[in-house]
Structure formats: structure tokens, C-alpha cells
């Protein structure tokens, strides 16, 4: 473990979208970190990360005891609750470096480094930007997944992986788009043969899971829509895919699919809006993804893997900048009650 980064803590609310980037960053840094699933008490939970508590026991049971035994030299947070905890640790623990993943939506000077996707549009001397998301999908991880999910090798090629998300303000995932997607997948099956591997996410609505089983159930392959279908084969799907179709409602799914060495296609009958639209257009311009079309042909792709680059830049940033004390938050407004609940 690097001497300036030990010991390290990872602090999130436990949501997969926050845990995965923080864990991937720690792995890329080559450090072993203690992971905290924050259970921040009110009112601090509601106000995160704007108002700091006086004591650390508001974050999780055993937090203050662990702090007394081995305070962290590095705190990595992701999401609002993680931002509150890392900001608090920087203010309270001498020598602790605070790293926040995702835009904390307050003054960035409260952290030594803020790692944010380029589509968030934030900038500053302590900001490191990346395309898509931080994750652990790289050549080594895909090789391990191929071994762990060797049974997928028995499915005929080309293996078309379909990653389904859910409704989003940036993207119209409706029945019209679904029917278009089904038409294309059946056409590919007739033209190319192979197999179809469909996976839904926690955000996928029930109607879409049911439609996938009904409308694509006649195609060879497999479908995974939850624990009833067995262990989640997601890593194996990425590892064994010959081409990936992914709905553009998740920066994480787009980034992880783009980290593979196969073509990635995005179904969208209308323009993708908002920040996800910025990400989608960035990936289009890079040639990493293409719109889903009936006449799909393979093209040469370069895997997009940002985590290793960001971890190296983070090391350099922390080494180049001296430790500073974070500003404390102002007094709480009267309506939230005591500062020490």
C-alpha cells in the first residue's frame, strides 16, 4: 500500500452506483480500504453535504471508535452521504486527504480532489474529469469473468448482449422503442445466427422484463431479470459479448460496455437529452458507440477505460498539493434543531 494513502476508508450510502466507483478507484490505486455503509442520522442526512455535525457517531455505529483506533489518511466518498463524511473527516482528522466522486454541488475547496464525469460540466484546480464513470472493467477483470462464466462460451456466436435500464428524463424507453429493438434483434438472428443474452437492471420496469421474456424468448441464449434467474451473470455477459446493445439511461452501463473490446450500439429513436445526452454524443464522436441500426456491421473499437488514468492523475494531484484545512460549515439554521443529535 502506498505510504501516503494508508489507511484508507471508503464511504457511501451503500447504493451500487456509489459503491462501485469508490471500490474501483481504491483497487486502481492499489490500496486496501475499509468500507463504510453510512447510516447518517437526520437532520444531517437531509442536509448532506452542506452542514457538518460535531461528532462522527451520526454516520454509522462504530465510526467514532474506529476513528480513535486508526484514523484514515485517505477518505474516498461517492454520492451525497459520502461527500458529507469525507468533508467531515478532512475537517476533523489532521492529515486526512478527502476525495469525492461525483459533483458534491457545493464549493469544491472542501475536498482535496473531486472526480467527476465530464458531462457534469464542473471544473477547478482540484477537479479530475473522466468520460462516463469509474469502474473495474478492464482487460484483467474481463479475463477473470470469462473464466468464472465459462459456461457462456457454449452459447453460439455471435453473442449479442442486451443491457436494459429503465425510464429516465433524458431518454424515452417506451413500447415504440422496444418494438423497434425487437425487430432488429430478430433480423440479426435470421441474418447472423448466434445467441441473445438479455439482462435487466434494478430500474427496469416490470412491463419491460415481461416483454423481454415474451418477445425475445424464442431466440437462443439466456435472460436474467433478477435473483429468480440465478446469480447475476453481468460480468460474464460483458466478457463473452461479441456486440453489446445498451440503453442510454445509465452512465455506468454505457461506461462499462464501452470498456470492453466489442462494438456498442445504442437504441434511441429520439435524441438523448440532458447530461446523458452529452455523454452519448461524446461516445459517438469518439467512435466508441454507434446508433442501433438494422444493417449493423462490425467496426474496430478501442476500449474506453478511464479508471487507471484517473487513479494516476489523483496520485499526482495529491502529491503536488500540500494538506490544507477544510473550512467548517456555518451554524445550522434554527429549524433543524441541535448540532449534536
C-alpha positions as CSV (number, residue, x, y, z in Angstrom):
1,X,0.0,0.0,0.0
2,X,1.3,3.5,-0.9
3,X,2.5,5.1,2.4
4,X,0.7,8.4,1.8
5,X,-2.6,6.7,1.2
6,X,-2.8,4.4,4.2
7,X,-5.0,3.6,6.0
8,X,-7.9,4.4,3.7
9,X,-11.7,4.5,4.1
10,X,-14.5,4.2,1.5
11,X,-17.7,6.0,2.5
12,X,-21.0,5.6,0.6
13,X,-24.7,5.1,1.3
14,X,-24.4,1.5,0.0
15,X,-26.1,2.1,-3.3
16,X,-24.4,0.1,-6.1
17,X,-24.0,3.2,-8.2
18,X,-21.9,4.8,-5.5
19,X,-20.1,1.8,-4.1
20,X,-18.7,0.5,-7.5
21,X,-16.8,3.7,-8.5
22,X,-15.3,4.1,-5.0
23,X,-14.2,0.4,-4.8
24,X,-12.9,0.6,-8.4
25,X,-10.8,3.7,-7.6
26,X,-9.3,2.1,-4.4
27,X,-8.4,-1.0,-6.5
28,X,-6.8,1.1,-9.2
29,X,-4.8,2.9,-6.5
30,X,-3.6,-0.4,-5.2
31,X,-4.8,0.1,-1.7
32,X,-6.9,-1.9,0.8
33,X,-9.6,0.2,2.3
34,X,-12.2,-0.2,5.0
35,X,-15.6,0.2,3.5
36,X,-18.3,2.1,5.5
37,X,-22.0,1.9,4.6
38,X,-23.2,5.2,6.0
39,X,-26.4,5.4,8.0
40,X,-26.3,9.1,8.6
41,X,-28.9,10.3,11.1
42,X,-31.3,13.1,10.4
43,X,-31.1,16.0,10.0
44,X,-27.5,15.6,8.6
45,X,-28.8,13.0,6.1
46,X,-31.2,15.6,4.7
47,X,-28.6,18.4,4.5
48,X,-25.7,16.4,3.2
49,X,-23.1,17.6,2.4
50,X,-23.8,21.2,3.3
51,X,-23.8,21.1,7.1
52,X,-21.3,19.3,9.2
53,X,-22.1,17.5,12.5
54,X,-19.9,18.0,15.6
55,X,-19.5,14.3,16.1
56,X,-18.8,11.3,13.9
57,X,-21.3,9.0,15.6
58,X,-24.1,10.4,13.3
59,X,-22.6,8.4,10.4
60,X,-22.6,4.8,11.5
61,X,-22.3,2.6,14.6
62,X,-18.6,2.2,15.5
63,X,-17.5,5.1,13.4
64,X,-16.0,7.2,16.2
65,X,-14.4,4.2,17.8
66,X,-12.7,3.2,14.6
67,X,-11.6,6.8,14.2
68,X,-9.9,6.8,17.5
69,X,-8.2,3.5,16.8
70,X,-6.9,4.1,13.3
71,X,-7.9,7.4,11.6
72,X,-7.7,7.4,7.8
73,X,-5.1,9.1,5.8
74,X,-7.3,8.9,2.8
75,X,-11.1,9.1,2.6
76,X,-12.9,8.3,-0.6
77,X,-16.6,9.1,-0.9
78,X,-19.2,8.9,-3.6
79,X,-22.7,10.4,-3.5
80,X,-24.1,13.0,-1.1
81,X,-23.7,11.0,2.1
82,X,-20.1,10.1,1.1
83,X,-19.4,13.7,0.4
84,X,-20.6,14.7,3.9
85,X,-18.5,12.1,5.6
86,X,-15.3,12.9,3.6
87,X,-15.7,16.6,4.1
88,X,-16.2,16.0,7.9
89,X,-13.1,13.8,8.0
90,X,-10.9,16.4,6.3
91,X,-12.1,19.0,8.7
92,X,-11.6,16.8,11.8
93,X,-8.7,14.5,11.1
94,X,-5.3,16.1,10.7
95,X,-3.5,14.9,7.6
96,X,-6.6,13.2,6.1
97,X,-6.9,13.6,2.3
98,X,-10.5,13.8,1.1
99,X,-11.6,12.6,-2.3
100,X,-15.1,13.0,-3.6
101,X,-16.5,11.1,-6.6
102,X,-19.4,12.9,-8.4
103,X,-20.3,16.5,-8.1
104,X,-21.0,17.4,-4.5
105,X,-22.9,20.5,-5.6
106,X,-21.2,22.8,-3.1
107,X,-17.8,24.6,-3.0
108,X,-15.2,22.2,-4.2
109,X,-12.5,23.5,-1.9
110,X,-13.8,21.2,0.9
111,X,-12.1,18.3,-0.8
112,X,-8.5,17.6,-1.9
113,X,-9.8,16.2,-5.2
114,X,-13.2,15.9,-6.9
115,X,-13.6,13.3,-9.6
116,X,-16.5,14.0,-11.8
117,X,-17.8,12.8,-15.2
118,X,-17.1,15.3,-18.0
119,X,-20.8,15.5,-18.7
120,X,-21.3,17.1,-15.2
121,X,-19.5,20.2,-16.6
122,X,-17.6,21.1,-13.4
123,X,-14.0,22.4,-13.4
124,X,-11.4,23.6,-10.9
125,X,-7.8,23.1,-9.9
126,X,-8.7,20.0,-7.8
127,X,-11.2,18.5,-10.4
128,X,-10.3,15.4,-12.4
129,X,-12.8,14.7,-15.2
130,X,-13.5,11.4,-16.9
131,X,-15.8,10.1,-19.6
132,X,-18.7,8.0,-18.4
133,X,-17.9,6.5,-15.0
134,X,-15.3,4.9,-12.8
135,X,-15.5,1.1,-12.7
136,X,-13.4,-2.0,-12.5
137,X,-14.0,-3.3,-16.1
138,X,-10.6,-3.8,-17.7
139,X,-8.6,-6.5,-19.5
140,X,-7.8,-8.4,-16.3
141,X,-11.3,-8.2,-15.0
142,X,-12.8,-9.4,-18.2
143,X,-10.3,-12.3,-18.4
144,X,-11.4,-13.4,-14.9
145,X,-15.0,-13.1,-15.8
146,X,-14.5,-15.3,-18.8
147,X,-13.1,-18.0,-16.5
148,X,-15.8,-17.5,-13.9
149,X,-18.6,-17.7,-16.5
150,X,-17.0,-20.3,-18.9
151,X,-20.5,-21.8,-19.5
152,X,-21.4,-18.8,-21.6
153,X,-18.7,-19.9,-24.1
154,X,-21.0,-22.7,-25.1
155,X,-23.6,-20.3,-26.5
156,X,-23.3,-19.9,-30.3
157,X,-21.6,-16.8,-31.7
158,X,-22.1,-14.0,-32.4
159,X,-23.3,-13.4,-28.8
160,X,-25.5,-10.3,-28.7
161,X,-25.7,-8.9,-25.2
162,X,-28.6,-6.5,-24.4
163,X,-28.4,-4.4,-21.3
164,X,-31.8,-2.9,-20.3
165,X,-32.1,0.0,-18.0
166,X,-35.2,2.0,-17.1
167,X,-37.2,5.2,-17.7
168,X,-35.2,8.4,-17.4
169,X,-35.8,12.0,-18.0
170,X,-33.1,12.0,-20.7
171,X,-34.4,9.0,-22.7
172,X,-37.7,7.7,-23.9
173,X,-37.7,4.0,-23.1
174,X,-41.2,3.2,-24.3
175,X,-43.0,0.4,-26.2
176,X,-42.3,2.0,-29.5
177,X,-38.6,1.8,-29.0
178,X,-38.9,-1.7,-27.6
179,X,-40.7,-2.9,-30.7
180,X,-38.0,-1.4,-32.9
181,X,-35.3,-3.1,-30.8
182,X,-37.1,-6.5,-31.1
183,X,-37.4,-6.1,-34.9
184,X,-33.7,-5.5,-35.2
185,X,-32.7,-8.4,-32.9
186,X,-34.9,-10.9,-34.8
187,X,-33.4,-9.6,-38.0
188,X,-29.9,-10.1,-36.8
189,X,-30.8,-13.6,-35.6
190,X,-32.1,-14.5,-39.0
191,X,-29.1,-13.0,-40.8
192,X,-26.2,-13.9,-38.4
193,X,-27.4,-16.7,-36.2
194,X,-25.7,-16.7,-32.8
195,X,-27.4,-16.2,-29.4
196,X,-29.0,-13.4,-27.4
197,X,-28.1,-12.6,-23.8
198,X,-30.5,-10.2,-22.1
199,X,-30.0,-8.5,-18.7
200,X,-32.2,-6.0,-16.9
201,X,-31.3,-3.7,-14.0
202,X,-33.0,-2.7,-10.8
203,X,-34.5,0.2,-12.6
204,X,-36.1,-1.9,-15.4
205,X,-39.9,-1.7,-15.2
206,X,-41.9,-4.9,-14.9
207,X,-43.6,-4.4,-18.3
208,X,-40.2,-4.4,-20.0
209,X,-39.0,-7.5,-18.2
210,X,-42.2,-9.3,-19.2
211,X,-41.9,-8.1,-22.7
212,X,-38.3,-9.3,-23.0
213,X,-39.4,-12.8,-21.9
214,X,-42.4,-12.8,-24.3
215,X,-41.0,-11.1,-27.4
216,X,-37.4,-12.5,-27.3
217,X,-38.0,-15.8,-25.6
218,X,-37.9,-17.7,-28.9
219,X,-34.3,-16.7,-29.6
220,X,-31.5,-19.0,-28.3
221,X,-29.5,-17.7,-25.4
222,X,-30.4,-16.6,-21.9
223,X,-32.2,-13.9,-19.9
224,X,-31.5,-12.6,-16.4
225,X,-34.1,-10.4,-14.7
226,X,-33.4,-10.9,-11.1
227,X,-32.5,-13.4,-8.4
228,X,-35.1,-15.9,-9.5
229,X,-33.0,-16.4,-12.6
230,X,-29.9,-17.4,-10.6
231,X,-26.7,-15.5,-9.9
232,X,-26.2,-12.3,-11.9
233,X,-24.1,-13.1,-14.9
234,X,-23.4,-9.4,-15.7
235,X,-19.6,-9.6,-15.7
236,X,-19.7,-12.7,-17.9
237,X,-22.0,-11.1,-20.4
238,X,-19.5,-8.2,-20.8
239,X,-16.6,-10.7,-21.1
240,X,-18.2,-13.1,-23.6
241,X,-20.1,-10.5,-25.8
242,X,-19.4,-10.1,-29.5
243,X,-21.6,-7.0,-29.6
244,X,-23.5,-5.1,-26.9
245,X,-26.7,-3.2,-27.1
246,X,-27.2,-0.8,-24.1
247,X,-30.0,1.7,-23.4
248,X,-28.5,5.2,-22.7
249,X,-30.2,5.8,-19.4
250,X,-27.2,4.9,-17.3
251,X,-23.8,6.5,-17.4
252,X,-22.4,3.4,-15.6
253,X,-23.8,0.9,-18.1
254,X,-22.6,3.0,-21.0
255,X,-19.1,3.3,-19.5
256,X,-18.8,-0.4,-18.6
257,X,-20.0,-1.6,-22.0
258,X,-17.5,0.9,-23.6
259,X,-14.7,-0.6,-21.6
260,X,-15.0,-3.9,-23.5
261,X,-13.3,-4.5,-26.9
262,X,-16.5,-5.1,-28.8
263,X,-18.9,-2.7,-30.7
264,X,-21.5,-1.0,-28.5
265,X,-24.9,0.1,-30.0
266,X,-27.4,2.4,-28.5
267,X,-31.2,2.3,-29.3
268,X,-32.6,5.8,-29.5
269,X,-35.5,6.9,-31.7
270,X,-35.2,10.4,-30.4
271,X,-32.2,12.5,-29.2
272,X,-30.9,11.6,-25.8
273,X,-31.4,14.7,-23.6
274,X,-29.6,16.4,-20.7
275,X,-26.2,15.2,-19.2
276,X,-26.7,11.7,-20.5
277,X,-27.1,13.2,-24.0
278,X,-23.7,14.9,-23.6
279,X,-22.1,11.6,-22.6
280,X,-23.8,9.8,-25.5
281,X,-22.6,12.4,-28.1
282,X,-19.1,12.2,-26.6
283,X,-19.0,8.5,-27.1
284,X,-20.4,8.9,-30.6
285,X,-17.7,11.4,-31.5
286,X,-15.1,9.1,-30.2
287,X,-16.4,6.3,-32.4
288,X,-16.9,4.1,-29.3
289,X,-20.7,3.7,-29.7
290,X,-23.0,3.9,-32.7
291,X,-26.8,4.2,-33.1
292,X,-28.6,0.8,-33.3
293,X,-29.5,0.1,-36.9
294,X,-30.8,-2.9,-38.8
295,X,-27.8,-3.1,-41.1
296,X,-25.2,-3.4,-38.3
297,X,-21.7,-4.2,-39.4
298,X,-18.7,-4.7,-37.1
299,X,-16.1,-1.8,-36.7
300,X,-12.8,-1.6,-35.0
301,X,-13.1,-0.3,-31.4
302,X,-10.7,0.9,-28.8
303,X,-11.8,0.1,-25.2
304,X,-12.5,3.2,-23.1
305,X,-11.0,2.7,-19.6
306,X,-10.7,5.8,-17.5
307,X,-10.2,4.4,-14.0
308,X,-6.4,3.7,-14.4
309,X,-5.8,7.2,-15.9
310,X,-7.8,8.9,-13.1
311,X,-6.0,7.0,-10.3
312,X,-2.6,8.0,-11.7
313,X,-3.7,11.6,-12.0
314,X,-5.1,11.5,-8.5
315,X,-1.8,10.3,-7.1
316,X,0.0,13.1,-8.9
317,X,-2.5,15.7,-7.7
318,X,-2.3,14.7,-4.0
319,X,1.5,14.6,-4.2
320,X,1.7,18.0,-5.7
321,X,-0.6,19.8,-3.3
322,X,0.0,20.3,0.4
323,X,-2.5,19.3,3.0
324,X,-4.9,22.2,3.9
325,X,-7.6,22.5,6.4
326,X,-11.2,22.5,5.2
327,X,-13.5,25.3,6.2
328,X,-16.1,24.4,8.7
329,X,-19.8,24.9,7.8
330,X,-21.7,27.8,9.3
331,X,-24.1,27.3,12.1
332,X,-27.2,25.3,11.3
333,X,-30.5,27.1,10.8
334,X,-32.7,27.0,13.8
335,X,-35.3,24.7,12.3
336,X,-33.0,21.7,12.2
337,X,-32.5,21.6,16.0
338,X,-29.4,20.7,17.9
339,X,-26.0,20.4,16.2
340,X,-25.4,17.2,18.2
341,X,-28.4,15.0,17.8
